[in-house]
Amino acid sequence: MTAKKANSGGGKIHLKWVRSAICAPVKQKLVVKGLGFTRLNQVIERPDTAAIRGMVAKVPHLVEIVQ
C-alpha cells in the first residue's frame, strides 16, 4: 500500500473574517474561533490543508479566502 504524503511544505491560504458571528449557531462560532480569528475584518494566514479547507467550508458566509 502507498502511504498518503502530508503537505508539509505546502502553500498558505489567507482568510478574512467578513461577517459577524453574533447570530450564528454555537458550532459556527467555534469554527471561527478555531481558525484563529479574534476580530472582524482580520486577515490570517493558515496552511492550505484539508482540515482548514473543511473548516472554511462550514462557514462560507462568515469567512472568505483572500488572494
JOZIGI-V497223 format. One record per residue. N is the residue number from 1. OMEGA is omega in radians with two decimals (NA if undefined). D_FIRST is the distance of its C-alpha to the first C-alpha in Angstrom with 2 decimals. Layout:
n = {N,N}
omega = {OMEGA,OMEGA}
d_first = {D_FIRST,D_FIRST}
This chain:
n = {1,2,3,4,5,6,7,8,9,10,11,12,13,14,15,16,17,18,19,20,21,22,23,24,25,26,27,28,29,30,31,32,33,34,35,36,37,38,39,40,41,42,43,44,45,46,47,48,49,50,51,52,53,54,55,56,57,58,59,60,61,62,63,64,65,66,67}
omega = {3.10,3.14,3.08,3.10,3.11,3.12,-2.98,-3.10,-3.02,-3.07,3.11,3.10,3.13,-3.11,3.10,3.09,-2.98,-3.11,-3.10,3.13,-3.09,-3.10,-3.12,3.06,-3.07,-3.14,3.12,3.07,3.13,3.08,3.13,3.11,3.13,3.07,3.09,3.13,3.09,3.14,-3.11,-3.12,3.10,3.07,3.14,3.12,3.14,3.06,-3.11,-3.14,3.13,-3.14,3.14,3.11,3.11,3.10,3.12,3.13,3.12,-3.10,-3.09,3.13,-3.13,-3.02,3.05,3.08,-3.11,3.13,NA}
d_first = {0.00,3.75,6.49,9.61,12.45,15.69,18.76,20.57,23.34,23.41,26.60,29.14,30.63,34.34,35.45,39.04,40.49,43.00,44.26,45.45,43.56,46.83,46.68,42.90,41.39,40.44,36.68,37.11,39.29,36.62,34.05,36.59,37.25,33.58,33.19,35.96,38.94,42.36,44.80,45.22,44.69,42.57,39.90,36.91,33.87,30.42,26.93,25.46,22.58,21.54,23.44,26.60,26.41,26.15,29.17,31.12,30.37,32.03,35.24,35.67,39.42,39.81,37.55,37.10,34.93,37.26,36.69}
